[in-house]
Amino acid sequence: MDKALQVTRKNQIDLIDTGYLIPYGIVGHFLSGITGIPYVLRHGGSDIEKFLREGVFNDLLKKVIQKAGAIITDRHNREVFQVLNSRVYLAPKYIPDERYFKPSLSPHGTATFAYIGKINYYWRHKGLHRIVEIFSGIKGDYRLFLVGQGKGFQDFSEFVSGYGLRKFEIRQFVHPVNMPRLLNEIDFLICFAKDNPIHDFSNIFCEALWSGVRVLTDDAMDLSVYSEYIELSSKAQIVKLPIDDVEATRTKITEMIRDWKEPARYNNTIKYSFNRYLDTNLEIYSCI
């Protein structure tokens, strides 16, 4: 809040655009009250489930929603906000910039898998325990990257050591600007959804599709939220694994490792460009 006040004092700010309801939506609300600058309210899927639907800061969040100059949401959550504020606009949660997230290869000679995301106290919700269990029993020539950090990192590290997982590398942080390069280095992104009680849009899953990388997931992953914006050239890009059956999953991954010859990418058709995404947001700004 103090930093936001410094920024508005030193710069000519016309509009405050927030991220998650907590804390940024609340900060935007109070900042607007102090400065008179209107604010746009955005949200994630997790904060709707964890806070709004559970009644956490119930009166405060209702006031934050009611006073917003605009609320940017999607069709799945439109009704949640319309009962409190008529200024609701629809826009994609995120569209990767196709100039950077495009099919491109970094030559390498080994099938490469990666998990990229938070390793927080709820790391089991991300299926990380399943990844460790599955790959601890896989033989063959492959590489496994675990890219992430968070408050559960130490707990997760101790869990990994108990499984004797050998062929893996932990990278604690990759700057977002370097994410396209990292995706160019891998063949398979692992993104499990089954253990997560909140099925939300995944930015990294989206970026992998744009980059033409194969994605290993499960039957809980809702693909419809991505197919609105991209047309896949092949259904083979997304592999749904039977992760409740560890041996069957190991068999499928072992087959992928055996059949892998060289890096490859899928060239998909982008149905919603990054520039269109920017234009959509600018049009919403102009309505405030």
N, C-alpha and C positions, 0 to 999 in steps of 0.2 A: 504494500500500500504506500509506504514511504517512497520507494523507488518510482512508483507510478506518478506520485505527486511531483517528484523531481523532474520526470520526463515531460509532464504536461506544462510545468512552469518554464522549462528551457526551450520548448518546441511549440510550433503552431499545430496543435492537435485538433482535428475536426471530428474524429470519431474514435471510439474505444471498441476494439474487437476482442472478445474474450475467448477462452478455450473451454476447459471443463467447467461445470457448474461450481465445483469446489476445487480450488479456492478462487479461480480467476473470475467466474461469474459474480461472486460476492464482491470481490475487489472492484470489478468494473461498476457494479451498482453503487457502491459507496463513493468511488472516484467521480462518477457522474453526478452524484448528489452534491459533492463539494465544488466541482468545477463547472457544472452545467453542460458538460459535453455528453451527447447521447452515446449509448452503448448498444452493441450487438451481442446477443447471447448465443453461444454455441455449447455443445455438450458432447460427451462420449456416450457409448452404450452402457459402460460400467457405472458411471455416476448416476444415471437414471435408475438403474437397478439397486445400487448400494445406498443411495441417498434419497432420491425423490420418492420412489415407490415404498421405501421403508420408513418414510416420515422423518428422516434425519434433518434437523434444522428446518422443519416443515414450514413454519410461518415465515421464516427469513427467505427460504428459497421461493416460496410463492410470491413474495414481494419482489424478489429479483426478477422473476419471470414477468410479472405484471408491468413493471416499470421499464422493461427493455424496449428500445426503439425498434428492434427487429429480433426475431428468433430464427436462426438458421438450423433446420433439422432435415429429416428425411421422411418419406411417406410412412415408414413403420412407426414413427414416434410423433407424427403430426398431431394426433388427437390429444396426446398428453399435454401439449402446450396450448392448443386452441381454446380450451376451456378457461384459460387464464389470460390469454393475450391474442387478439385477432391478427396481429402483425407477424404472421408465421410464413416463412418462405422455405422452399425446398431446394436443396443443392446436394451434390455428392459429398460424402464425408471427406474424401480425399481422391485426387487424381494425380498419378505420377507424371512428371514431365518427360514426355516421350523422347525428347532430345538426349536425355541422359539414361533413362531406364529403357534401353533398347537392346535387342539381341546382339550381343557382342561377346567375344571369347578371349580368355586369357589361356594360352596353351598349357596344358598339364597332362601328365601321363597316368593319373590314377583317378578312379571314380571318387568324387568328393561330395560329402553330405554336410549339411549345416543346420543347426538351430540358431536363430537370431531373434533375440528378444530379452525381456526382463528375466532376471533370476531373483525374484523377490520372495518374501516369506510364503507366498502362495505358488511357489514354483511347480508344485505337483498339478495345479490347475492347468499348467501349460503342457503337461504330459512329459516333463523332463525325466521323471522316474521311469516312464515307459521307454524312452529313448535309450537310457542307460541299460535297462534290463535287456532290451532287444539287441543292442549292439555288443553287449558283453558276451553274447553267444554266437556272434557272426565271425566267420573266418574269411580269408581272402584278402586281396589287395585293395584297400580303400583308405580314405581319410575322413575324419569326422571333426568338424569345427563346432564348438559350443560358444556362441558369441553373446555376451550379456553380462550384466552386473546388477546388484541390488542387495537388499538387506538379508536375503536368504542365501547369499553366495557361499558363506562359510558352511552353513548347514548342508547345502547341495554338494559342496566339495567333499565333505565327510561321507555323504551318501555314495558318491562316485567311488571313493577309495574302498568302500566295502564290497564293491562289485568286481574289482580287478579289471576295470575297463582300461585297455592299453592304447588302442589306436585313436587317440583323440587329442585335440588341442583346444585350450580355453583362451579366448580373446576377450578381455574384460570390457573394452570399449572400442567402438568404431564410429567415428564422426559421421553424421548423416550425409555429408557431402561425399564421403568415400563409400557409401553403400552401393552405388552402381558398380564400382570396381570390385567390391566383395562378391556381389552376385555374379559377376563375370568369372569369378574363380571357382564357382561351385557348379555341380551338376544337379543336385537334388536339395531343395529346401524342405525341412521337416516342420510341419505346422499342424499339430494335433489339437482338436477341439473338444473331444469327448469328455475330458475331465474338468472342463471349465463350465461352471454353472451359469456364466454370462456369455452367451454367444454373440460376440460383437465383431464389427468390421476389423480386419487385420491389415494394417498398412504394408507390412513386409510381405504378406501373401499377395497383395495387390501388386507390389513392385516386382515380385518374382514373375507374375503372369506377364507384366509389361516387358520384362527382360527376357522372356522366352525360356525361363528355367523350369525344369520339372518340379512338381510339388508333391510331397508325400503327406497325405492327410488321412482322415477317417470319415465314417459315414455321418458324423455329427456336423461336419462343416457345411454351412449354407452357401452354396456356390452362386445362388441367384443374385446376391448383392453385388457380385463381381461381373456376372454375365451381362448386366445392364450396360456396362461400360466397355467391354472388350469381347470380341468374337474370336474364340480359340481356333487355330488352324487344325488342331488334332486333339481329340479327347484323351490321347495318351499322355498329354502334358500333366494331367492331374491323376494321381494314383491314390485310390482309397484303400488303405490297408486294414485288415481285420485285427486291430491292435489288442482286442480282448484275447486273441489267440496268439501268444508270443511265438510259438514254433511256426505257425503258418506265416506270420509276418516276417520272421527271420528267413524263411524259405523264399519268400517273394523278393526280399532285399538282396539275398545271396544271388538270386537269378539275375537281378539288375546289375550287380557287381560283375558277374561272370559274362554277361552280354555286353557290358560297356566296352567300347573300342576307342572312342575319342570324344572330346567335348562336342556338344551339339545344342542348337537352339531352335525354338519354335518361333516362326514369324506370324504374329497374330494381327488382326485388324482392330485398330483402336476406334471405338465407336464414340468416345467422348474425350476430346483432346484437352491437354493442359490449358491451352489458351481459352478454350470454351469454359473451362472451370473458372479461370480468372474473370472472364467476362460476366459469368453468372453472379459471382460475388460482387463485382462492381455495379451491376444492375441493382442488386439488393441494397448496396450502400446508397445509391442515388434515390432510393425510395424513402430514406429516413430524413 
